[in-house]
Amino acid sequence: MKHLLRLLAFLILLPLGLKAQTLPPMPIDSTTGLINFTEVVQVPDVTSKELYTRGREWFATAFRSADAVLEMEDKDSGKLIGKAYQDIVIKVLMPVRMKLWYTVKIQVKDGRYKYDITNLEHQGYYDPSLKVMSLNEQTARSPLEYMYKNAASKKKVNSVMRSYYENDMAAINGLISSIKAAMSKNASKEKEW
């Protein structure tokens, strides 16, 4: 019953609460049309081999199981690709926990690396007490491109959309910070133990 009330509150409040200003646009890749957070980061005097090792180590420590997350590892081309999710909490009347799925690609070359965070999707958790929605309806994935397609052009957005945006950006920015910290670590300090 509690979860049904959450759902009803979400549906009722979705069109209401037009208090917030517009949302900044998400970065869209002109080729794929997908949201893509990407950057080439310079790491002077660090070999591609060392950067690959740092990237692999990041996957191993950032997630419960790097083997479950990594979909591709190619040491020769310097490429790591993984798919994972993290929980975000959207504030409606009551907090609603959701999964934010993403694909992370790290490519390395001598003195630099590039990360791409793309294929972003929201997915709900299944709650058997919600009889009005099936398992498939509750756990269907929804691409962020669909949600944010027109959000940047709206003069005002509601508080639920603002909560999604703030939580999505906090998760993505945390992920980027984590990658940068792991890829720029000082290897000599690690050896001094």
SULJO-V361408 format. One record per pair of residues at least 24 apart in sequence whose ideal C-beta (glycine too) atoms are under 10 Angstrom apart, sorted by the first residue. I is the first residue (numbers start at 1). J is the second residue. D is the distance in Angstrom with one decimal. If there is no record, write none. Layout:
I | J | D
I | J | D
This chain:
1 | 129 | 6.8
1 | 130 | 9.7
2 | 94 | 8.0
2 | 127 | 9.3
2 | 129 | 7.6
3 | 94 | 9.2
3 | 96 | 9.1
3 | 125 | 9.8
3 | 127 | 4.5
3 | 128 | 9.1
3 | 129 | 5.1
3 | 130 | 5.2
3 | 131 | 9.9
3 | 133 | 9.7
3 | 138 | 9.6
4 | 127 | 8.8
4 | 129 | 6.9
4 | 130 | 5.9
4 | 131 | 7.6
4 | 132 | 6.8
4 | 133 | 9.3
5 | 93 | 7.9
5 | 94 | 7.6
6 | 92 | 6.6
6 | 93 | 7.1
6 | 94 | 5.1
6 | 95 | 8.6
6 | 96 | 5.9
6 | 127 | 8.7
6 | 130 | 8.7
7 | 92 | 9.0
7 | 96 | 8.6
7 | 124 | 9.7
7 | 127 | 8.6
7 | 130 | 6.1
7 | 132 | 7.2
7 | 133 | 7.2
7 | 138 | 9.1
8 | 92 | 9.9
8 | 93 | 9.2
8 | 132 | 8.9
9 | 92 | 5.4
9 | 93 | 4.0
9 | 94 | 6.9
9 | 96 | 9.2
9 | 160 | 9.8
10 | 90 | 8.3
10 | 92 | 4.5
10 | 93 | 7.8
10 | 94 | 9.0
10 | 96 | 6.7
10 | 160 | 6.8
11 | 92 | 9.3
11 | 160 | 9.9
12 | 92 | 9.1
12 | 93 | 8.8
13 | 92 | 5.9
13 | 93 | 6.8
13 | 158 | 7.4
13 | 159 | 7.3
13 | 160 | 6.0
14 | 92 | 8.4
14 | 158 | 6.5
14 | 159 | 9.4
14 | 160 | 5.4
14 | 161 | 8.2
15 | 158 | 6.8
15 | 160 | 9.2
16 | 158 | 6.4
16 | 159 | 8.2
16 | 160 | 8.8
17 | 92 | 9.9
17 | 156 | 9.6
17 | 157 | 9.2
17 | 158 | 4.6
17 | 159 | 4.1
17 | 160 | 7.2
17 | 161 | 9.2
17 | 162 | 8.7
18 | 154 | 9.1
18 | 155 | 8.8
18 | 156 | 4.5
18 | 157 | 7.3
18 | 158 | 5.5
18 | 159 | 8.4
18 | 161 | 9.7
19 | 156 | 7.4
19 | 157 | 9.0
19 | 158 | 7.8
19 | 159 | 6.3
19 | 162 | 8.3
20 | 154 | 10.0
20 | 156 | 6.5
20 | 157 | 5.2
20 | 158 | 7.2
20 | 159 | 6.3
20 | 160 | 9.9
20 | 161 | 7.7
20 | 162 | 4.3
20 | 163 | 9.5
20 | 165 | 8.9
20 | 166 | 9.7
21 | 154 | 9.6
21 | 155 | 8.2
21 | 156 | 6.6
21 | 157 | 7.6
21 | 162 | 8.9
22 | 151 | 7.6
22 | 152 | 6.4
22 | 153 | 7.8
22 | 154 | 6.0
22 | 155 | 6.4
22 | 156 | 7.0
22 | 157 | 6.5
23 | 148 | 7.1
23 | 151 | 4.7
23 | 152 | 5.8
23 | 153 | 9.6
23 | 154 | 7.8
23 | 156 | 9.9
23 | 157 | 5.6
23 | 161 | 7.1
23 | 162 | 7.3
23 | 164 | 9.3
23 | 165 | 5.1
23 | 166 | 9.4
23 | 169 | 9.4
24 | 148 | 9.9
24 | 151 | 9.3
24 | 152 | 6.8
24 | 165 | 8.3
24 | 169 | 8.7
25 | 148 | 7.8
25 | 151 | 8.2
25 | 152 | 3.9
25 | 153 | 8.6
26 | 120 | 8.6
26 | 144 | 6.9
26 | 145 | 7.8
26 | 147 | 9.3
26 | 148 | 5.0
26 | 149 | 9.4
26 | 151 | 8.2
26 | 152 | 7.5
26 | 165 | 8.8
26 | 168 | 8.6
26 | 169 | 9.0
26 | 172 | 9.5
27 | 117 | 9.7
27 | 118 | 9.7
28 | 145 | 7.7
28 | 148 | 9.1
28 | 149 | 9.7
28 | 152 | 9.8
29 | 116 | 8.6
29 | 118 | 7.2
32 | 118 | 7.5
32 | 119 | 9.5
32 | 145 | 9.7
33 | 145 | 7.0
34 | 103 | 9.6
34 | 116 | 9.8
34 | 118 | 5.2
34 | 119 | 6.7
34 | 120 | 8.0
34 | 143 | 7.9
34 | 144 | 8.8
34 | 145 | 6.2
35 | 102 | 9.5
35 | 117 | 8.5
35 | 118 | 6.6
35 | 119 | 8.7
35 | 120 | 5.5
35 | 143 | 8.3
35 | 144 | 5.4
35 | 145 | 5.8
35 | 147 | 9.8
35 | 148 | 7.2
35 | 168 | 9.4
35 | 172 | 9.2
36 | 103 | 9.8
36 | 105 | 9.7
36 | 116 | 5.8
36 | 117 | 7.1
36 | 118 | 4.5
36 | 119 | 9.0
36 | 120 | 9.0
37 | 102 | 8.9
37 | 104 | 9.6
37 | 115 | 7.8
37 | 116 | 7.3
37 | 117 | 4.2
37 | 118 | 7.5
37 | 120 | 8.7
37 | 169 | 9.7
37 | 172 | 5.8
37 | 173 | 8.8
37 | 175 | 8.4
37 | 176 | 6.6
38 | 105 | 8.8
38 | 114 | 6.8
38 | 115 | 6.6
38 | 116 | 4.6
38 | 117 | 7.4
38 | 118 | 8.0
38 | 176 | 9.9
39 | 113 | 9.2
39 | 114 | 7.0
39 | 115 | 6.3
39 | 116 | 8.8
39 | 117 | 9.6
39 | 176 | 7.7
39 | 179 | 9.3
39 | 180 | 8.7
40 | 107 | 9.1
40 | 109 | 9.2
40 | 112 | 5.8
40 | 113 | 7.5
40 | 114 | 4.7
40 | 115 | 8.6
41 | 112 | 6.4
41 | 113 | 5.7
41 | 114 | 7.4
41 | 115 | 7.4
41 | 176 | 9.8
41 | 179 | 8.6
41 | 180 | 6.5
41 | 183 | 6.7
41 | 184 | 7.6
42 | 111 | 6.4
42 | 112 | 5.1
42 | 113 | 8.9
42 | 184 | 9.7
43 | 108 | 9.0
43 | 109 | 9.9
43 | 110 | 9.3
43 | 111 | 6.1
43 | 112 | 6.2
43 | 113 | 6.6
43 | 180 | 9.7
43 | 183 | 6.4
43 | 184 | 5.9
43 | 185 | 9.9
44 | 110 | 9.7
44 | 111 | 5.6
44 | 112 | 8.6
45 | 110 | 9.0
45 | 111 | 6.9
46 | 108 | 9.0
46 | 110 | 7.6
46 | 111 | 6.3
46 | 112 | 8.6
46 | 113 | 8.8
46 | 183 | 8.6
46 | 184 | 8.5
46 | 185 | 10.0
46 | 187 | 8.0
47 | 108 | 8.9
47 | 109 | 9.4
47 | 110 | 5.6
47 | 111 | 8.2
48 | 75 | 9.4
48 | 77 | 9.8
48 | 78 | 5.1
48 | 107 | 9.5
48 | 108 | 4.7
48 | 109 | 5.2
48 | 110 | 4.9
48 | 111 | 8.2
48 | 112 | 8.8
48 | 113 | 8.4
49 | 75 | 8.1
49 | 78 | 8.5
49 | 108 | 8.4
49 | 110 | 8.8
50 | 108 | 8.6
50 | 110 | 9.3
50 | 183 | 9.7
50 | 187 | 6.7
51 | 78 | 7.4
51 | 106 | 8.4
51 | 107 | 9.4
51 | 108 | 3.9
51 | 109 | 7.8
51 | 110 | 8.1
51 | 111 | 8.4
51 | 112 | 7.9
51 | 113 | 5.1
51 | 183 | 6.4
51 | 184 | 9.7
52 | 76 | 9.7
52 | 77 | 9.7
52 | 78 | 5.4
52 | 79 | 8.6
52 | 80 | 7.3
52 | 106 | 8.4
52 | 107 | 9.4
52 | 108 | 5.0
52 | 109 | 9.9
52 | 113 | 8.7
53 | 108 | 9.3
53 | 187 | 9.0
54 | 106 | 9.0
54 | 108 | 8.4
54 | 113 | 8.3
54 | 179 | 9.5
54 | 182 | 5.7
54 | 183 | 5.1
54 | 184 | 8.3
54 | 185 | 6.7
54 | 187 | 8.3
55 | 79 | 9.1
55 | 80 | 4.9
55 | 82 | 9.8
55 | 104 | 9.5
55 | 105 | 9.9
55 | 106 | 4.3
55 | 107 | 8.8
55 | 108 | 6.3
55 | 113 | 6.9
55 | 115 | 8.7
55 | 179 | 8.1
55 | 182 | 7.5
55 | 183 | 6.6
56 | 80 | 6.3
56 | 106 | 8.9
56 | 108 | 10.0
56 | 182 | 9.9
57 | 182 | 6.6
57 | 183 | 9.5
57 | 185 | 8.9
57 | 190 | 10.0
58 | 82 | 9.7
58 | 104 | 9.0
58 | 106 | 7.6
58 | 115 | 9.8
58 | 178 | 7.1
58 | 179 | 6.1
58 | 180 | 9.7
58 | 181 | 8.6
58 | 182 | 3.8
58 | 183 | 6.9
58 | 185 | 9.5
59 | 84 | 8.8
59 | 104 | 7.9
59 | 106 | 8.2
59 | 179 | 9.8
59 | 182 | 9.1
60 | 182 | 9.9
61 | 178 | 8.9
61 | 182 | 7.4
62 | 86 | 9.6
62 | 104 | 8.7
62 | 175 | 8.0
62 | 178 | 5.8
62 | 179 | 8.1
62 | 182 | 7.6
63 | 104 | 9.6
69 | 103 | 10.0
69 | 104 | 8.4
70 | 104 | 9.6
71 | 103 | 8.0
71 | 105 | 9.6
72 | 105 | 8.4
74 | 107 | 9.6
75 | 108 | 9.6
77 | 107 | 7.8
77 | 108 | 9.2
78 | 106 | 8.5
78 | 107 | 5.8
78 | 108 | 4.0
78 | 109 | 6.3
78 | 110 | 9.4
78 | 113 | 8.2
78 | 114 | 9.7
79 | 105 | 7.0
79 | 106 | 7.4
79 | 107 | 5.1
79 | 108 | 7.8
79 | 114 | 9.8
80 | 104 | 8.0
80 | 105 | 7.1
80 | 106 | 4.7
80 | 107 | 7.9
80 | 108 | 8.2
80 | 113 | 9.8
80 | 115 | 9.7
81 | 105 | 4.7
81 | 106 | 7.9
81 | 107 | 9.1
81 | 116 | 8.9
82 | 106 | 8.6
83 | 119 | 7.2
84 | 175 | 9.2
85 | 120 | 9.9
85 | 121 | 8.4
85 | 122 | 9.6
85 | 123 | 7.2
85 | 141 | 9.7
85 | 171 | 9.5
86 | 171 | 5.6
86 | 172 | 9.7
86 | 174 | 8.3
86 | 175 | 7.8
87 | 125 | 8.8
87 | 167 | 9.5
87 | 171 | 8.7
88 | 122 | 8.1
88 | 163 | 9.2
88 | 164 | 8.1
88 | 166 | 9.4
88 | 167 | 4.1
88 | 168 | 6.7
88 | 170 | 7.8
88 | 171 | 5.5
89 | 163 | 8.6
89 | 167 | 6.6
90 | 122 | 8.8
90 | 124 | 9.9
90 | 160 | 6.9
90 | 161 | 9.7
90 | 162 | 10.0
90 | 163 | 4.9
90 | 164 | 5.8
90 | 166 | 9.3
90 | 167 | 6.2
90 | 168 | 9.5
91 | 159 | 7.7
91 | 160 | 7.9
91 | 162 | 9.1
91 | 163 | 4.6
91 | 164 | 9.5
91 | 166 | 9.0
91 | 167 | 8.4
92 | 159 | 8.4
92 | 160 | 5.9
92 | 163 | 7.6
93 | 160 | 10.0
95 | 163 | 9.4
96 | 124 | 7.8
96 | 125 | 8.9
96 | 160 | 9.4
96 | 163 | 9.1
97 | 124 | 8.4
97 | 125 | 6.0
98 | 122 | 5.4
98 | 123 | 6.6
98 | 124 | 5.7
98 | 125 | 7.2
98 | 142 | 9.6
98 | 164 | 8.6
98 | 167 | 8.3
98 | 168 | 9.8
99 | 123 | 4.3
99 | 124 | 7.7
99 | 125 | 7.3
99 | 139 | 8.9
99 | 141 | 8.4
100 | 144 | 8.4
100 | 164 | 9.5
100 | 167 | 7.7
100 | 168 | 6.2
100 | 170 | 9.9
100 | 171 | 5.3
100 | 172 | 8.1
100 | 175 | 9.5
101 | 141 | 6.5
101 | 142 | 9.9
101 | 143 | 9.4
101 | 144 | 9.4
102 | 144 | 9.1
102 | 168 | 9.7
102 | 171 | 8.4
102 | 172 | 7.6
102 | 175 | 7.3
104 | 175 | 7.2
104 | 176 | 9.7
104 | 178 | 10.0
104 | 179 | 7.4
106 | 179 | 7.0
106 | 182 | 9.6
106 | 183 | 7.7
108 | 183 | 8.5
112 | 183 | 9.8
113 | 179 | 8.6
113 | 180 | 9.5
113 | 183 | 5.7
113 | 184 | 9.4
115 | 175 | 9.0
115 | 176 | 7.2
115 | 179 | 5.3
115 | 180 | 8.3
115 | 183 | 8.2
117 | 171 | 9.9
117 | 172 | 6.2
117 | 175 | 6.3
117 | 176 | 7.1
117 | 179 | 8.6
118 | 144 | 9.8
119 | 143 | 7.9
119 | 144 | 9.2
119 | 145 | 9.9
120 | 144 | 4.2
120 | 145 | 8.0
120 | 147 | 9.4
120 | 148 | 9.4
120 | 168 | 7.3
120 | 171 | 9.4
120 | 172 | 7.7
121 | 145 | 9.3
121 | 146 | 9.2
121 | 147 | 9.6
122 | 146 | 9.3
122 | 147 | 7.2
122 | 164 | 7.6
122 | 167 | 9.8
122 | 168 | 8.2
144 | 168 | 6.7
144 | 172 | 9.8
